[in-house]
Amino acid sequence: MNGAHPPVDGAGAAMDEARACLSRTRMQARLWLAQRLSAAVLALCVLVHLGTIIYAVRQGLSAEEILGRTRGNLTGFGFYLMFVAAVSIHAPIGLRAVFSEWFSWRGKSLDWALLAFALVLAVAGTRAAWGVFR
Amino acid sequence: MTDPIAEEKRAMSRLKVSVWRGAEAGEYRSYEVPRQESQTVLDVVTFIQRYLDPTLAYRFACRVGMCGSCGMSVNGIARWTCRTHVTRVVNGDTLEIAPLRNLPVIKDLVTDMSGFFDKWAAAKGQFRSNRSRKDEFALVSPATPERRRADAGIECIGCGVCYSACDVVADNPAYLGPAALNRAWTLVNDVRDGANPERLRAVAGDAGCNACHTHVSCSELCPKQIAPTGSIAGLKRAVSLALLKGLL
């Protein structure tokens, strides 16, 4: 006898469940951190974006003049890609809390739906940034 | 003919008290209670039970703000009733007394606190020593930052007022709540405790500290002037740091 206990029925399943639970906890903590970090990025991006809008309006720039400045501007394109990435991360995680608290919608169906929403935001945003860059 | 001044005095000297009767389903019943000097809300409830309706169920023990058993909702706000003077909370001459929110009602003003305390256990609220009986006593200076943080939350009496005041508990029944998280934070800062990586895991998920929306209702209403919101903010930082360091 080596002193080890024989495996108890269901012990393996319980361990698997405990691991899955820990993995979910880590993911939930990562989501929260991602939302906080993306909020910090958004705070900067929104200010720059609003400043750009106010500048364009006050200078009376036409659409053609604006496009003349954005086309081929890699800095502007990179900035808006970062903006789109922050929105695509931030908004779905915030909605996850709203849906779960207000409508009791929780679990995998919600996570998949919000992942799809994040992809829609990312694709639509990138398309818009590309549209004024190319 | 009645004397209007005497009649007004008599009316002013009485409280109109609505008290919740029943369990989850029930109704408010009205009572008239004589006003007294330095009268607490618990005095009012006790008067009703002793002189007007002996079937009224409520819970209290120490009457001096130590045991945390007399929490009730008074005019819609959670209070410890033994240390709440009527003059501070009365609305004209009316009081509405109900069981604490966010807890199942057993009867009248008595709530089932077991779920509340189960969450303390789920948040790993038990002290687990990192020393053996062969070690010397731990010498902990009260001036260290860790001990100061722990001391800021250590006086919790478990009355459930913060839990009842919390809108996140109302919206997310799995949420551990301010009291359990405050308890976890005191132990995270306890240098004698050895359960901290596990404890941070216990409070890191959707039901843990990150679910707090910082409404600050718990800190506003805590009868012991503890700020669970601050403790929860500390847990958020600790959980995020542990995550970044790969300890979670």
Interface residues (C-beta under 8 A of the other chain):
Chain A: L22 R24 T25 R26 Q28 A29 R30 W32 L33 R36 A97 S100 E101 W102 R106
Chain B: V168 D171 N172 R201 A204 G205 D206 N210 A211 K236 V239 S240 L243 L244 L248
